[in-house]
Amino acid sequence: MTPDVTEPTDADTPADAPAGIPPGDGDFAAARREQLLTAPGADERDAAPRIDVSEVAPNTKRIDVRGDAAFRPGS
């Protein structure tokens, strides 16, 4: 049986990609920041990165909430 989903490879994830930002569209971080700052009363803390993504084994990603995140899940 052939899987419907292809797994990313190291070639798909550049080593210099910012943590928490998916590879591919180089303008993703800028578009994300712009969108998060459009809300009334939004400030730079709203657009700050909140997660770190690391590869702990081949095709296995670990997602951690950053310790310095201004907003955390459940708060």
HELIX and SHEET records of a PDB file:
HELIX    1   1 ASP A   10  ASP A   12  5                                   3    
HELIX    2   2 PHE A   28  LEU A   36  1                                   9    
HELIX    3   3 GLU A   44  ALA A   47  1                                   4    
SHEET    1   A 2 ILE A  51  ALA A  57  0                                        
SHEET    2   A 2 THR A  60  VAL A  65 -1                                        
END                                                                             
